Amino acid sequence: MSACCGRPPVPACEGGTASPPPADDPFGRFARMIPNCLQYAQEAKAKGRRIVGILCEYTPREVLLAANAVPVCLCGGSAATIPDAEAELPANLCPLIKSTYGYHVQKSNPFLEMADLVVAETTCDGKKKMYELMARTRPLHVLELPQKADDPAAFEHWLHEVRGLKAVLERRFGAAVTDEALRSSIREMNRERRLRRELAACMKASPPPLRGRELLDLKSSISCLPGDLAAYEKALAALKARPPCPDLATRVRVLMTGVPMVHGAERVMDLVEDHGGLVVALESCTGLKPIVDEVDADAPDPLRAIAEKYFHLPCSVMTPNDRRLDLLRRLAADYRPQCVIDLAWQACLTYDVESARVKALVEGELGLPYLRISTDYSPSDSARIAVRVEALYETARARK
């Protein structure tokens, strides 16, 4: 998995590259995120816990945790695995899908290799068909995601799917997924979401105590690791004690939206911040989108409460996806960006098409400069992206 690892985080007031922070530093823990998760998963499996691979934020982690399973994100962020994937997948497919499938072909992702089950979902067509190929040799359960977010009948179907996942886990793993266990996992996930929201809220300051890239690194492939939760709390305390950084005060404040930048695929954010920007808010699935809302732990039916939270994620596969526009309005008001960058991976049709609505909102209603970037995992267009980003910043500065 070394090919998946991004570069070490760079302290907010320093340029260039930096060595990972020391072991007792909370930022140092997340610089070693993959090794930490691998050790945890191996030890958990040795004790009899099941490893469940997940590939989307729509997969309800609370249900997996309540079954005493370890949910691990398997989304690929490496360009190195893509050539092997293209032996079966088309070249003009989303790089995240190809990278993920490339790990499957190479058998080079230790989390996937130790997984007792992979839980997939019918979000986009490319992933859905890739799962068919993966299922030829791996245990895989597919959640059917209805895509009319405001349709009561669609939600009832989704609730049926979530209940079906619970039944599959109980049958396959011999686990009793009780309401008590669900409420416990809800509280743990809510605690993690709350801590991550508090960390993200640090970016509201002008200047903030860290860069957007540092914040992006404060996440884990496995949810609710005790060491991660403790590190989040230490990071919050450390950031509150950090002095203001003059360099960050001169940068253009950026709201990024669009596709997720999974571990190892942070190149565009690096370009955005290496050329004078500061990502103060990241709307995507690797940012604020999955953590803005919590699950009601005291609801009469905890499984229904879990289903409601996940069904309302404002992903571009939903139609109409008005919740995404509402979230962008909230983030623009709270984080005061000077411009918006909308990222779409090559062949991600839902985000690509939805960019027209996002552009209309940003330019027409929010009155901010807008840039859409369509790219893949290859660095071949980095220079071109850098030029476009710098031009965007000139426009934003001219509007001050």
Sequence and secondary structure as in RCSB ss.txt:
>XXXX:A:sequence
MSACCGRPPVPACEGGTASPPPADDPFGRFARMIPNCLQYAQEAKAKGRRIVGILCEYTPREVLLAANAVPVCLC
GGSAATIPDAEAELPANLCPLIKSTYGYHVQKSNPFLEMADLVVAETTCDGKKKMYELMARTRPLHVLELPQKAD
DPAAFEHWLHEVRGLKAVLERRFGAAVTDEALRSSIREMNRERRLRRELAACMKASPPPLRGRELLDLKSSISCL
PGDLAAYEKALAALKARPPCPDLATRVRVLMTGVPMVHGAERVMDLVEDHGGLVVALESCTGLKPIVDEVDADAP
DPLRAIAEKYFHLPCSVMTPNDRRLDLLRRLAADYRPQCVIDLAWQACLTYDVESARVKALVEGELGLPYLRIST
DYSPSDSARIAVRVEALYETARARK
>XXXX:A:secstr
 GGG       TT  S      TTSHHHHHHTHHHHHHHHHHHHHHTT EEEEE STTS HHHHHHTTEEEEE  
   STTHHHHTTTS TTS HHHHHHHHHHHHT  HHHHH SEEEEE SSHHHHHHHHHHTTTS EEEE     TT
 HHHHHHHHHHHHHHHHHHHHHH     HHHHHHHHHHHHHHHHHHHHHHHGGGSSS SS HHHHHTS  SBTT 
HHHHHHHHHHHHHHHHS   HHHHTSEEEEEEES   TT  HHHHHHHHTTEEEEEE STTTTTTTSS   TT S
SHHHHHHHHHHT   TTSSS HHHHHHHHHHHHHH  SEEEEEEETT HHHHHHHHHHHHIIIIII   EEEEEE
 S GGGHHHHHHHHHHHHHHHHHT 
